[in-house]
Amino acid sequence: MKRNKSNILMNIKTILSKWGFSKQGIFKNTKGEWYLFSQILLILLHLIPPYPKIENIAFSINTILIIIGLLISVQGLIIVIKAFIDLGVNLTPLPYPMSESSLIKSNSYAVVRHPLYKGLLFISLGICIFSLSLIHLILLISLAYVLKIKALKEEERLKVKFLEYKEYIKEVPAIIKNISYLDWRT
């Protein structure tokens, strides 16, 4: 049993190291670790109850908003799962590509450059709609801000690692097409 725990810990350490995590990075944000931690915190905060709690909404309107919110969140979850699958071994939670990674420009990455972030924002938007919560609206806006900063940092490194990335940026929207804050093509 003790040997199994040791193997599991070694495997976790190997994966984190492969992704670029280090003790120094966690304390100094050398590879964007703080953006990831902020992203995780904002996602987890979506679990808090809605505020203010709106109780006097007509049943039919409330039901419609719940259905719309759930549909948007499910769509976001599907986008996230597809993007995870499309990235495969190139997946890293940090905005810093792994040394052995390749540039993925097909499937969900042919539609937007950051489909994982798009999916997360759809999930957050859906939660905001079905909960009718100002707190969740603030979380959505904060998450969009953190994901944009993280995406811009990631793109700086991708431009250096992959020369064709500059052309890819011109052709493919960043996160959500036609929303200038989330599509910074120039």
Contacts in CASP RR format, 6 or more apart in sequence:
PFRMAT RR
TARGET T0000
AUTHOR 0000-0000-0000
METHOD contacts of the structure
MODEL  1
MKRNKSNILMNIKTILSKWGFSKQGIFKNTKGEWYLFSQILLILLHLIPP
YPKIENIAFSINTILIIIGLLISVQGLIIVIKAFIDLGVNLTPLPYPMSE
SSLIKSNSYAVVRHPLYKGLLFISLGICIFSLSLIHLILLISLAYVLKIK
ALKEEERLKVKFLEYKEYIKEVPAIIKNISYLDWRT
18 98 0 8 1.000
19 92 0 8 1.000
19 93 0 8 1.000
19 94 0 8 1.000
19 98 0 8 1.000
20 31 0 8 1.000
20 92 0 8 1.000
20 94 0 8 1.000
20 96 0 8 1.000
20 98 0 8 1.000
21 31 0 8 1.000
21 33 0 8 1.000
21 94 0 8 1.000
22 30 0 8 1.000
22 31 0 8 1.000
24 30 0 8 1.000
25 31 0 8 1.000
25 32 0 8 1.000
25 33 0 8 1.000
26 33 0 8 1.000
29 35 0 8 1.000
31 94 0 8 1.000
31 95 0 8 1.000
31 96 0 8 1.000
32 94 0 8 1.000
32 95 0 8 1.000
32 96 0 8 1.000
32 150 0 8 1.000
32 153 0 8 1.000
33 94 0 8 1.000
35 95 0 8 1.000
35 146 0 8 1.000
35 149 0 8 1.000
35 150 0 8 1.000
35 153 0 8 1.000
36 93 0 8 1.000
36 94 0 8 1.000
36 95 0 8 1.000
36 150 0 8 1.000
38 146 0 8 1.000
39 120 0 8 1.000
39 143 0 8 1.000
39 146 0 8 1.000
39 147 0 8 1.000
39 150 0 8 1.000
42 139 0 8 1.000
42 142 0 8 1.000
42 143 0 8 1.000
42 146 0 8 1.000
43 120 0 8 1.000
43 124 0 8 1.000
43 143 0 8 1.000
45 139 0 8 1.000
46 123 0 8 1.000
46 124 0 8 1.000
46 127 0 8 1.000
46 136 0 8 1.000
46 139 0 8 1.000
48 135 0 8 1.000
50 131 0 8 1.000
50 132 0 8 1.000
50 133 0 8 1.000
50 135 0 8 1.000
50 136 0 8 1.000
51 133 0 8 1.000
51 134 0 8 1.000
51 135 0 8 1.000
52 133 0 8 1.000
52 134 0 8 1.000
54 132 0 8 1.000
57 65 0 8 1.000
57 132 0 8 1.000
65 129 0 8 1.000
65 130 0 8 1.000
65 132 0 8 1.000
66 130 0 8 1.000
67 130 0 8 1.000
68 126 0 8 1.000
68 129 0 8 1.000
68 130 0 8 1.000
69 125 0 8 1.000
69 126 0 8 1.000
69 127 0 8 1.000
69 129 0 8 1.000
69 130 0 8 1.000
70 126 0 8 1.000
70 130 0 8 1.000
72 122 0 8 1.000
72 123 0 8 1.000
72 125 0 8 1.000
72 126 0 8 1.000
72 129 0 8 1.000
73 122 0 8 1.000
73 123 0 8 1.000
73 125 0 8 1.000
73 126 0 8 1.000
73 127 0 8 1.000
73 130 0 8 1.000
75 119 0 8 1.000
75 122 0 8 1.000
76 118 0 8 1.000
76 119 0 8 1.000
76 120 0 8 1.000
76 122 0 8 1.000
76 123 0 8 1.000
77 119 0 8 1.000
77 123 0 8 1.000
79 108 0 8 1.000
79 115 0 8 1.000
79 116 0 8 1.000
79 118 0 8 1.000
79 119 0 8 1.000
79 122 0 8 1.000
80 115 0 8 1.000
80 116 0 8 1.000
80 119 0 8 1.000
80 120 0 8 1.000
80 123 0 8 1.000
82 107 0 8 1.000
82 108 0 8 1.000
82 115 0 8 1.000
83 108 0 8 1.000
83 109 0 8 1.000
83 115 0 8 1.000
83 116 0 8 1.000
83 118 0 8 1.000
83 119 0 8 1.000
84 91 0 8 1.000
84 116 0 8 1.000
86 104 0 8 1.000
86 106 0 8 1.000
86 107 0 8 1.000
86 108 0 8 1.000
86 109 0 8 1.000
86 115 0 8 1.000
87 104 0 8 1.000
87 109 0 8 1.000
87 116 0 8 1.000
89 101 0 8 1.000
90 97 0 8 1.000
90 98 0 8 1.000
90 101 0 8 1.000
90 102 0 8 1.000
90 104 0 8 1.000
92 98 0 8 1.000
92 101 0 8 1.000
95 150 0 8 1.000
95 151 0 8 1.000
95 153 0 8 1.000
95 154 0 8 1.000
95 157 0 8 1.000
96 153 0 8 1.000
96 154 0 8 1.000
96 157 0 8 1.000
97 154 0 8 1.000
97 157 0 8 1.000
97 158 0 8 1.000
97 161 0 8 1.000
101 161 0 8 1.000
103 158 0 8 1.000
103 161 0 8 1.000
103 162 0 8 1.000
103 164 0 8 1.000
103 165 0 8 1.000
103 168 0 8 1.000
105 168 0 8 1.000
105 172 0 8 1.000
108 115 0 8 1.000
109 115 0 8 1.000
109 172 0 8 1.000
110 172 0 8 1.000
111 172 0 8 1.000
111 173 0 8 1.000
112 118 0 8 1.000
112 172 0 8 1.000
112 173 0 8 1.000
112 174 0 8 1.000
112 175 0 8 1.000
112 176 0 8 1.000
112 177 0 8 1.000
113 151 0 8 1.000
113 155 0 8 1.000
113 168 0 8 1.000
113 169 0 8 1.000
113 172 0 8 1.000
113 173 0 8 1.000
113 174 0 8 1.000
113 175 0 8 1.000
114 147 0 8 1.000
114 151 0 8 1.000
114 154 0 8 1.000
114 174 0 8 1.000
114 175 0 8 1.000
117 147 0 8 1.000
117 150 0 8 1.000
117 151 0 8 1.000
117 175 0 8 1.000
118 175 0 8 1.000
118 176 0 8 1.000
120 143 0 8 1.000
120 147 0 8 1.000
121 140 0 8 1.000
121 143 0 8 1.000
121 144 0 8 1.000
121 147 0 8 1.000
121 175 0 8 1.000
121 176 0 8 1.000
121 182 0 8 1.000
124 136 0 8 1.000
124 139 0 8 1.000
124 140 0 8 1.000
124 143 0 8 1.000
125 140 0 8 1.000
127 133 0 8 1.000
127 136 0 8 1.000
127 140 0 8 1.000
128 136 0 8 1.000
128 137 0 8 1.000
128 139 0 8 1.000
128 140 0 8 1.000
144 181 0 8 1.000
144 182 0 8 1.000
147 175 0 8 1.000
148 175 0 8 1.000
148 181 0 8 1.000
148 182 0 8 1.000
148 184 0 8 1.000
151 174 0 8 1.000
151 175 0 8 1.000
152 184 0 8 1.000
155 165 0 8 1.000
155 169 0 8 1.000
158 165 0 8 1.000
159 165 0 8 1.000
159 166 0 8 1.000
159 169 0 8 1.000
169 185 0 8 1.000
170 185 0 8 1.000
173 182 0 8 1.000
173 183 0 8 1.000
173 185 0 8 1.000
174 182 0 8 1.000
174 183 0 8 1.000
174 184 0 8 1.000
174 185 0 8 1.000
175 182 0 8 1.000
175 183 0 8 1.000
176 182 0 8 1.000
176 183 0 8 1.000
177 183 0 8 1.000
END
